[in-house]
Amino acid sequence: MKTAILVRGHARTWILNNKHNIELMSAIYGKPDWYFAAVNTGTVTEHSVQKDFLGYDLRSVLLMDETTYPLATDTLNVKNWRYFSPAYWRLAWLDYHLGLAKRRQEQATGIRYDNVVFIRTDCWYFQVGNADNATKQLHNMAVSHIGQSGVGTPNDLRNDDLVWRAGSSAADLMCLRWLDPYHDLRAANQLVHGDSHVLLAAYVTRNFITRDPETESFRCTLIRPDHVDHMPWSWEKHDDSHNDSFTWHRRTDQEKIEYCKRLGIDPRDYQLSD
């Protein structure tokens, strides 16, 4: 099994999570190839990311200029059918560019990743349950943690977007969400499926990607800057309801900015202005 791990998102609390997550995934998958993409706000630099991965096989670092992101959504009401949910589409944008980097590496070396793990920069990951599940071979069109499941709203499917693992073809398709023609200016589908978690679940189902629950073993905590006072994080502190994470949303903008400054995080990673 040849493993690639795609780390992406606004860099945010990467400074708190990176050592643990790199060591965890390396302990599970031996020597995986790493691909990193973040919005270039200054929270991380190419040099700092390379330093974080010193001694590991880092294949690509992409720091994307957000001015090149073509979907300006902040002036549109979320109920407007032309509104493109940033929580879904920005991650799809980063995955698209990481997918290109991954395919270039595959073509240059002749390898084919049959195990691709998608994780975020701002989560602290755990392996729970049956440890063998994380290394079970996935069908090339299978995913774990997302897809058809019992989790949903009264009218739709719903997936979390914090972690998933994919077989070779499924991974390529997940990196092509950015080009999804189902959501264009001639269709109102996003008005119906507007939530970022619903968009993800609908994409998986629509593209015949199959969920394999026998390959699931990851859980995670969404780490906010105010978690710094409780580091290092642990499974004993984990809350499946994310109540610890929601305290961040109850803070004032000034409090959030102060936490960001304390950690060297650019406030723009949280859509804040200093």
C-alpha atoms as one frame of an Amber mdcrd trajectory, in Angstrom:
protein
   0.000   0.000   0.000   1.422   3.353  -1.083   0.168   6.253   1.021  -0.133
   9.972   0.341  -1.353  12.341   3.040  -2.908  15.642   1.952  -2.838  18.368
   4.615  -4.798  21.481   3.721  -6.806  24.492   4.844  -6.032  27.858   6.377
  -2.918  27.180   8.452  -4.638  28.299  11.678  -3.533  26.051  14.577  -1.073
  23.992  12.542   1.581  25.239  14.970  -0.178  23.314  17.770  -1.074  20.184
  15.792   1.697  19.486  13.319   4.155  17.454  15.406   1.478  15.139  16.808
  -0.289  14.577  13.476   2.899  13.946  11.514   4.118  11.445  14.105   0.721
   9.707  14.342   0.304   9.215  10.598   3.924   8.160  10.193   3.524   5.558
  12.946   0.499   4.123  11.123   1.708   4.309   7.510   5.482   4.044   7.814
   6.905   6.559   5.352   3.960   8.225   3.624   4.397  10.992   1.076   3.143
  14.345   2.354   1.419  17.129   0.402   0.655  20.458   2.079  -1.501  23.356
   0.914  -2.636  26.460   2.776  -3.916  29.904   1.990  -0.921  32.240   2.045
  -1.685  34.608   4.919   1.781  34.488   6.480   0.904  32.108   9.322   3.282
  29.596   7.747   5.986  29.950   5.123   7.441  27.404   2.745  10.544  27.307
   4.924   8.570  26.770   8.161   6.547  23.932   6.599   9.704  22.268   5.294
  11.149  22.544   8.801   8.005  20.951  10.294   8.465  17.983   7.938  12.229
  17.647   8.375  13.069  13.947   8.175   9.795  13.087   6.414   8.945  12.755
   2.721   7.373  16.109   1.900   6.594  16.129  -1.822   4.844  19.461  -2.279
   4.179  22.735  -0.428   1.584  25.062  -1.925   0.844  28.441  -0.374  -2.064
  29.748  -2.405  -2.648  33.446  -2.988  -6.276  33.999  -2.040  -6.564  36.804
  -4.578  -6.452  34.065  -7.208  -9.469  32.320  -5.654 -12.191  33.057  -8.217
 -15.364  32.644  -6.163 -16.015  35.930  -4.380 -18.888  35.081  -2.074 -18.809
  37.601   0.750 -21.160  40.037  -0.994 -23.837  37.420  -1.668 -26.528  36.320
   0.740 -26.196  32.650   1.671 -29.725  32.049   0.375 -28.751  33.295  -3.078
 -28.445  30.276  -5.390 -25.219  31.708  -6.856 -23.600  31.717  -3.416 -20.692
  29.239  -3.266 -20.139  28.128   0.353 -16.504  29.041   1.200 -16.249  26.214
   3.770 -16.766  23.707   0.953 -15.321  25.386  -2.129 -12.085  26.761  -0.657
 -11.163  23.294   0.570 -12.125  21.874  -2.840  -9.881  24.531  -4.435  -6.899
  23.465  -2.310  -7.610  19.770  -2.937  -7.671  20.414  -6.682  -4.160  21.870
  -6.632  -2.876  19.138  -4.305  -4.420  16.563  -6.634  -2.415  18.010  -9.510
   0.777  17.813  -7.438  -0.036  14.227  -6.486  -0.684  13.177 -10.087   2.540
  14.849 -11.270   4.460  12.819  -8.677   2.700   9.623  -9.758   3.466  10.245
 -13.414   7.080  11.215 -12.743   7.821   8.157 -10.605   5.427   5.520 -11.969
   3.889   4.940  -8.542   0.148   4.914  -7.871  -1.140   5.937  -4.456  -3.799
   3.424  -3.423  -4.290   5.020  -0.010  -4.806   8.789   0.204  -5.595  10.407
   3.550  -7.152  13.877   3.579  -6.662  15.803   6.845  -6.938  19.427   7.931
  -4.344  21.770   9.373  -6.492  22.701  12.385  -7.384  19.268  13.792  -5.737
  16.964  16.323  -6.180  13.362  15.137  -6.584  10.129  17.067  -6.649   6.493
  16.053  -9.409   4.727  17.981 -11.216   1.404  17.778  -9.673  -1.314  15.643
  -6.198  -0.064  14.747  -6.062  -2.407  11.746  -8.889  -0.496  10.061  -6.542
   2.357   9.133  -4.381   0.032   7.051  -7.086  -2.107   5.461  -6.871  -1.910
   1.691  -9.562   0.279   0.167 -11.261  -0.519  -3.127 -10.101   2.040  -5.690
 -13.567   3.681  -5.644 -14.036   3.528  -1.862 -13.732   6.088   0.927 -13.862
   5.935   4.694 -15.517   8.367   7.109 -17.637  10.086   4.436 -20.256   8.983
   1.927 -23.508   7.106   2.389 -24.280   6.919   6.095 -27.014   7.291   8.644
 -25.907  10.813   9.447 -28.187  13.344   7.825 -30.709  16.117   8.013 -34.431
  15.448   7.564 -34.079  16.173   3.844 -30.502  15.398   2.900 -27.254  13.500
   3.460 -24.590  15.095   5.594 -20.844  14.427   6.049 -18.177  15.879   8.299
 -15.217  17.331   6.402 -12.486  16.764   8.992 -10.905  13.542   7.717 -11.346
  10.892   5.071  -9.312   8.141   3.430  -9.713   7.197  -0.231  -8.674   4.571
  -2.740  -6.790   5.600  -5.872  -9.686   6.523  -8.185 -11.820   7.886  -5.355
  -8.942  10.140  -4.289  -8.648  11.552  -7.800 -12.389  12.231  -7.884 -12.303
  13.905  -4.465  -9.598  16.231  -5.790 -11.846  17.165  -8.716 -14.715  18.587
  -6.635 -13.567  22.037  -7.700 -14.561  21.253 -11.291 -17.943  19.775 -10.370
 -20.260  20.807 -13.255 -23.335  20.043 -11.161 -22.990  23.490  -9.568 -22.806
  26.088 -12.301 -24.595  29.329 -13.020 -27.359  27.562 -14.918 -28.561  25.405
 -12.026 -29.982  26.209  -8.605 -28.679  23.009  -7.011 -26.651  24.878  -4.419
 -29.772  26.529  -3.100 -31.097  23.052  -2.339 -27.775  21.556  -1.205 -26.169
  24.704   0.201 -24.575  23.452   3.402 -20.884  22.563   3.066 -21.395  19.181
   4.756 -24.340  18.355   2.513 -22.409  19.389  -0.606 -19.668  16.912   0.318
 -22.066  14.029   0.935 -24.002  14.761  -2.262 -20.792  14.814  -4.324 -19.636
  11.442  -2.973 -22.998   9.816  -3.645 -23.433  11.388  -7.083 -20.036  10.146
  -8.242 -20.609   6.503  -7.197 -17.913   6.645  -4.513 -18.653   3.929  -1.954
 -18.225   4.260   1.784 -16.393   1.386   3.488 -17.067   1.558   7.258 -14.669
  -1.330   7.884 -11.738   0.990   7.114 -12.606   3.730   9.611 -10.502   4.382
  12.698  -9.811   8.132  12.896 -11.378  10.699  15.187 -10.298  14.267  15.764
 -10.729  17.423  17.801 -11.078  20.716  15.966  -8.369  22.807  17.615  -9.006
  26.541  18.048  -6.396  29.068  19.185  -7.893  29.136  22.694  -7.040  25.445
  23.077  -3.459  26.589  23.646  -4.091  26.800  27.389  -4.949  23.082  27.446
  -2.096  21.681  25.374  -0.899  19.065  24.811  -4.270  17.676  23.730  -5.337
  14.110  24.501  -8.154  11.638  23.906  -9.309  12.169  27.493 -10.008  15.822
  26.658 -11.833  15.025  23.418 -15.538  15.896  23.189 -17.515  14.387  20.304
 -19.970  17.277  20.536 -17.150  19.814  20.016 -18.361  21.928  22.949 -14.762
  22.935  23.652 -14.507  24.226  20.086 -17.712  26.234  20.292 -16.273  28.408
  23.074 -14.211  30.069  20.341 -17.365  31.315  18.633 -18.568  32.956  21.839
 -15.444  35.093  22.148 -15.319  38.670  20.939 -13.354  39.451  17.784 -10.750
  41.264  19.877 -10.288  38.226  22.129  -9.855  36.024  19.068  -7.287  38.402
  17.582  -5.299  38.390  20.821  -5.183  34.578  20.831  -4.064  34.604  17.200
  -1.283  37.100  17.946  -0.148  34.992  20.879   0.382  32.011  18.551   1.659
  33.859  15.507  -1.523  33.113  13.545  -2.604  35.699  11.016  -6.154  36.755
  12.051  -7.182  36.468   8.398  -7.077  32.698   8.869 -10.265  33.211  10.895
 -11.696  35.954   8.683 -10.690  38.582  11.257  -9.152  41.975  10.637  -6.470
  43.257  12.966
